Amino acid sequence: MEKKLAQVLARFGIRGTVQAIRYIRTGHINQTYNVQISGKSYAVQAINTYVFPNVDQVMENIFSVTDHLRKKISESGGDPQREVLHFYGGNEGKGYWIDSEGKCWRVYDFVEGALSYNIADDLQILTDAGQAFGNFQKLLSDYDGSTLNETIVDFHNTRQRYVNLEEGIRRNASGRLCNVTEEVEFFRARIATAHRLVDQIDGGELPLRVTHNDTKFNNILIDESTKKPLCVIDLDTIMPGLAAYDFGDAIRFCANSAAEDEKDLSKVHFCMDKFEAFAKGFIGGADGFFTEAELESMVWGCIIMTLECGSRFLLDYIDGDIYFHADYPEHNLDRAHTQMKLVTEMEARFDEMQDIVRKYAK
């Protein structure tokens, strides 16, 4: 592996003696290695081209957005070397290299003195995380999101996700449909909600922005010394989208009281304290640039992103577990059930959630 990683680095103009290699286990899509060579650390990453078949478009987005962020951070007196990722162009300037085995590689500077966490039970950390993602939106507020490539088509098009679900129901590829009659009706009963944000985009009511589209807590680097958010990472899914997508997906992930595949639904609850902590940071971090319509869409985003995720788990169960890894036959069904429970509790507390968003928008 040392020889391969040295070969990759050389393709990006980086040569020297490899001093240490560490495999980074966080992340489920790409393979990432921290390589120390001649006294400097680099992240060497093998891109999953099944998930991202058009690497040119992915890297075009990343280079454009990180250049914009670097300028904004420099203008505000920040440290662009640590507060935004720096990717290497390589010999041809494309930002990636395909080896003789067809594996696609890229390289960026490894941010020293930074940590990431998979779980955040500390409310202040959640507020800080919200602020990091909100500030990410603010820094990119003058970037025309419509100019970005759509690297995963219809990624958050919940209208299309529902079409996919209905097609899966008709296929019944695994023969499991008879087990999920109530679950299917749950999602069908919420079709108008699922369509709401896409309808608003079509009607010109909500502005397309630069959205991260994978706002899990572990996609923020935390400064090891200050314990404050430093840098937003995992930029492959940067695309044109809605602020409500990023807000909603983060809430879906962080405000669940239990694991995503918890079997005992009595343990699954929507945590209002975590919702408020993240909303305080996200809405405040954006510093007032969200439109009135966007603020009204935030809570809908929480419900819709949770519906979307749940519908995808249910579809995969019906299809026979062909997309998400499943450790046992009902794994995807258990995942769908947790999302359904969260949706139900969000619906019950909708007005309270809206009041919280309004409080931090002032």
C-alpha positions in Angstrom: 0.0 0.0 0.0 2.9 2.4 0.7 4.1 2.0 -2.9 0.6 2.6 -4.3 0.0 5.7 -2.1 3.5 7.1 -3.0 2.7 6.6 -6.7 -0.6 8.4 -6.3 1.0 11.4 -4.5 3.7 11.6 -7.2 0.9 12.0 -9.8 -0.1 15.1 -7.9 3.5 16.5 -7.8 4.2 15.3 -4.2 7.4 13.3 -3.8 9.4 12.2 -0.8 9.7 9.5 1.8 6.5 8.1 3.2 6.9 8.2 7.0 3.4 7.0 8.1 0.1 5.7 6.8 -3.2 5.7 8.6 -6.5 4.4 7.3 -9.4 6.8 8.1 -12.4 4.6 9.0 -15.1 7.3 9.1 -17.2 7.6 6.0 -19.0 4.8 4.0 -18.4 5.9 0.4 -14.8 6.7 -0.3 -11.5 5.1 1.0 -9.3 7.6 2.7 -5.7 7.4 4.0 -3.7 9.9 6.0 -0.2 9.8 4.5 2.8 11.6 6.1 5.5 12.3 3.5 8.6 14.4 4.0 7.1 16.1 7.1 3.7 17.0 5.7 0.3 15.2 6.0 -2.0 14.6 3.0 -5.4 12.9 2.6 -5.2 10.4 -0.2 -8.6 9.3 -1.2 -10.0 6.6 -3.6 -13.3 7.9 -5.0 -16.2 5.6 -5.2 -17.1 5.9 -8.9 -20.2 3.7 -8.6 -21.8 6.4 -6.4 -20.0 9.3 -8.3 -19.6 8.1 -11.9 -18.9 11.6 -13.3 -15.8 12.6 -11.3 -15.2 15.5 -13.6 -18.4 17.2 -12.4 -17.7 16.3 -8.8 -14.3 18.0 -8.9 -15.5 21.0 -10.9 -18.0 21.7 -8.1 -15.4 21.2 -5.4 -12.7 23.4 -7.0 -15.2 26.2 -7.7 -16.8 26.1 -4.2 -13.6 25.8 -2.3 -12.0 28.7 -4.3 -15.0 30.9 -3.3 -14.8 29.8 0.3 -11.1 30.5 0.4 -11.6 34.1 -0.8 -14.4 34.8 1.6 -12.4 33.4 4.6 -9.4 35.4 3.6 -11.4 38.6 3.3 -12.9 38.0 6.8 -9.5 37.5 8.4 -9.8 33.7 8.8 -7.3 31.0 8.1 -8.0 29.5 4.6 -5.3 26.9 5.2 -7.4 25.3 8.0 -10.9 26.5 7.4 -11.4 25.1 3.9 -10.1 22.0 2.2 -7.3 22.4 -0.4 -7.4 19.8 -3.2 -4.5 19.3 -5.7 -5.1 19.6 -9.4 -2.6 16.9 -10.4 -0.6 16.7 -13.7 -3.6 17.5 -15.8 -5.4 19.8 -13.4 -8.5 17.7 -13.2 -8.2 17.0 -9.5 -8.1 13.2 -9.9 -6.0 10.4 -11.4 -7.1 7.0 -12.6 -4.6 4.2 -12.0 -3.9 1.1 -14.2 -6.6 -0.8 -12.3 -9.2 1.8 -13.0 -9.2 3.2 -9.4 -9.8 6.9 -9.2 -7.7 8.9 -6.7 -7.4 12.5 -5.4 -5.3 14.3 -2.9 -5.9 17.2 -0.5 -4.1 18.6 2.5 -4.8 16.9 5.7 -5.9 19.4 8.4 -3.7 18.9 11.4 -4.9 19.4 14.9 -8.5 18.6 14.1 -11.0 15.9 15.1 -14.4 14.7 14.0 -17.1 13.0 16.1 -19.8 10.6 15.2 -22.1 11.3 18.1 -22.9 14.7 19.8 -24.9 14.5 23.0 -23.5 17.8 24.2 -25.9 20.6 23.3 -23.2 23.2 23.0 -21.4 21.0 20.5 -24.6 20.7 18.5 -25.1 24.5 18.5 -21.5 24.8 17.3 -22.2 22.2 14.6 -25.3 24.1 13.5 -23.3 27.3 13.4 -20.7 25.7 11.2 -23.2 24.6 8.6 -25.1 27.9 8.9 -21.9 29.8 8.3 -21.2 27.5 5.3 -24.5 28.7 3.9 -23.7 32.3 4.7 -20.2 32.2 3.0 -21.8 30.7 -0.1 -24.9 32.9 -0.1 -23.7 35.0 -3.0 -22.7 31.9 -5.0 -25.1 31.0 -7.8 -26.0 27.4 -6.8 -27.8 26.8 -10.2 -24.4 26.8 -11.9 -23.2 23.7 -10.0 -23.3 20.2 -11.5 -26.0 17.9 -10.2 -23.6 15.1 -9.3 -26.4 12.7 -8.1 -29.5 13.4 -10.1 -32.8 13.9 -8.1 -30.9 13.3 -4.8 -33.4 15.2 -2.7 -36.2 15.2 -5.2 -38.8 13.7 -2.8 -41.4 13.7 -5.5 -39.2 11.3 -7.6 -38.4 9.3 -4.4 -42.1 8.6 -4.1 -42.3 7.6 -7.7 -39.4 5.2 -7.0 -41.3 3.8 -4.0 -44.4 3.2 -6.0 -42.4 1.4 -8.8 -40.8 -0.8 -6.1 -44.3 -1.6 -4.7 -45.4 -2.7 -8.2 -42.3 -4.8 -8.7 -42.4 -6.4 -5.2 -39.1 -8.0 -6.2 -38.5 -9.7 -2.8 -42.1 -10.8 -2.2 -42.1 -8.8 1.0 -44.9 -6.4 0.2 -47.4 -8.3 2.2 -45.4 -7.5 5.3 -45.5 -3.7 4.9 -49.1 -2.8 4.2 -49.3 -0.3 7.1 -45.9 1.2 6.2 -46.9 1.8 2.6 -50.1 3.5 3.7 -48.1 5.7 6.1 -46.0 7.1 3.3 -48.9 7.4 0.8 -50.9 9.4 3.4 -48.1 12.0 3.3 -47.5 12.4 -0.4 -48.6 16.1 -0.4 -46.0 16.8 2.3 -43.3 14.9 0.4 -44.0 17.1 -2.7 -44.1 20.4 -0.8 -40.5 21.7 -1.2 -40.2 20.4 -4.8 -43.4 22.2 -5.7 -42.1 25.4 -4.1 -38.9 25.2 -6.2 -41.0 24.7 -9.3 -43.1 27.7 -8.3 -40.0 29.9 -7.8 -40.9 30.4 -4.1 -37.5 29.1 -2.7 -34.0 30.1 -3.9 -31.6 27.4 -5.0 -28.5 27.7 -2.9 -25.2 25.8 -2.6 -26.1 22.9 -0.4 -23.9 20.3 1.3 -26.5 17.5 1.2 -24.8 15.3 3.8 -24.9 17.4 7.0 -24.0 14.7 9.5 -22.1 15.9 12.6 -19.0 13.9 11.5 -18.6 16.1 8.4 -17.4 18.9 10.5 -13.8 19.1 11.7 -13.4 20.4 15.3 -10.2 22.3 16.3 -8.4 20.0 18.8 -7.3 22.9 21.1 -10.3 25.3 21.0 -13.0 22.5 20.5 -14.7 24.9 18.1 -15.9 24.0 14.5 -13.1 24.5 12.0 -14.0 23.2 8.6 -16.8 21.5 6.7 -15.7 18.4 4.9 -17.0 15.7 2.6 -17.8 18.0 -0.3 -18.7 15.4 -3.0 -22.5 16.0 -2.7 -22.3 19.8 -3.0 -25.1 20.6 -5.5 -27.8 23.2 -6.1 -30.5 22.7 -3.5 -32.4 24.2 -0.6 -31.2 25.4 2.8 -34.1 23.3 4.2 -32.5 20.2 2.9 -29.3 20.7 4.9 -31.2 21.8 8.0 -33.7 19.0 7.8 -31.2 16.2 7.1 -29.0 17.4 10.0 -32.0 17.4 12.4 -33.1 13.9 11.2 -29.6 12.6 12.1 -28.8 14.5 15.3 -32.2 14.8 17.1 -33.0 11.1 17.2 -32.8 9.8 20.7 -31.8 6.3 19.5 -29.8 4.5 16.8 -31.1 4.7 13.2 -31.9 1.0 13.3 -33.3 0.7 16.8 -35.8 -2.2 17.0 -37.5 -1.0 20.2 -39.5 2.1 19.1 -40.2 3.1 22.6 -36.6 4.3 22.7 -37.0 6.4 19.6 -38.0 10.0 20.2 -37.6 13.4 18.5 -35.4 15.4 20.9 -36.6 19.0 21.1 -33.6 20.1 23.1 -31.3 18.9 20.3 -33.5 20.4 17.7 -33.3 23.8 19.4 -29.5 23.6 20.0 -28.8 22.9 16.3 -31.4 25.4 15.1 -29.8 28.1 17.3 -26.5 27.6 15.6 -27.7 27.0 12.1 -30.2 29.9 11.9 -27.9 32.2 13.9 -24.8 31.1 11.9 -26.5 32.2 8.7 -26.7 35.6 10.2 -30.1 36.7 8.8 -29.6 36.0 5.1 -32.4 33.4 4.8 -35.6 34.7 3.1 -39.0 34.6 4.9 -40.0 31.6 2.7 -36.8 29.8 3.5 -37.4 30.2 7.3 -41.0 28.9 6.8 -39.5 25.9 4.9 -37.0 24.8 7.6 -39.4 22.6 9.7 -40.9 21.2 6.6 -37.4 20.2 5.6 -37.0 18.2 8.8 -40.2 16.2 8.1 -39.5 15.8 4.4 -35.9 14.7 4.7 -37.0 12.1 7.3 -39.9 11.0 5.1 -37.4 10.7 2.2 -34.9 8.6 4.1 -37.7 6.4 5.5 -39.2 5.8 2.1 -35.7 4.8 0.8 -35.3 2.3 3.6 -38.8 0.9 2.9 -38.1 0.7 -0.8 -34.9 -1.2 -0.2 -36.6 -3.6 2.1 -39.3 -4.3 -0.6 -36.5 -4.6 -3.3 -34.6 -7.1 -1.2 -31.8 -5.0 0.4 -29.9 -4.1 -2.8 -28.8 -0.6 -1.9 -28.2 -0.2 1.9 -26.1 -2.8 3.7 -28.4 -5.0 5.8 -27.2 -7.3 8.6 -30.4 -9.2 8.9 -33.7 -9.5 6.9 -35.6 -6.8 8.7 -32.8 -4.3 9.0 -34.1 -1.8 6.4 -37.6 -2.2 7.8 -36.4 -1.3 11.3 -34.6 1.7 9.8 -37.8 2.7 8.1 -39.8 2.4 11.4 -37.4 4.8 13.2 -37.9 7.4 10.5 -41.7 6.9 10.7 -41.7 7.4 14.4 -39.6 10.6 14.1 -42.0 12.0 11.4 -45.0 11.3 13.7 -43.4 13.2 16.6 -42.2 16.1 14.4 -45.7 16.5 13.0 -47.1 16.7 16.6 -44.6 19.4 17.5 -44.6 21.3 14.2 -45.8 24.6 15.7 -43.3 24.5 18.5 -40.5 23.8 16.1 -41.6 26.8 13.9 -41.5 29.0 17.0 -38.0 28.0 17.7 -36.8 28.8 14.2 -38.5 32.2 14.4 -36.9 32.9 17.8 -33.3 32.5 16.3 -34.2 34.3 13.1 -34.6 37.6 14.9 
